[in-house]
Amino acid sequence: MVYSRSANLAAYQSAGTHGGVAAADPHGLVLLLLNGALERISKARGCIINQVYSEKAQLIHRTVAIVDELRNSLNLQAGGEVAKNLDRLYDYACRQLLHASMQNDIKALEEVGRLLTQVRDGWDSIPKAQRVLEAVKR
């Protein structure tokens, strides 16, 4: 599966996150994006609990933007079934996030958090040697 470095870089910078982005490899950028999305989901959950709805809406909007960029940067041709499954998962996550925003649904946020955590953990478990090999192929 191949992610576009420029798309990930733009998404992460537009999400307002700083530090290390320009120097990160594509693998690192995906991890930064996933961690940024998870952080915003956690903060949005807190906003719902504390009834700070305007900030919740902004956080969920930013999370949708991150997940959407992850989805748009998938290479569905080179990534095969894994990329197609991620595409569907990211689409579902965006729909659930929108639902959570409209309904103040903490359970929907938690579900998306669990899904993205699984993706992040899987992505993080890719051996470094394989990451280097993939980077050389590009």
Helices and strands as residue ranges (DSSP letters): H 5-14, H 26-49, H 53-72, H 76-103, H 106-124, H 128-137
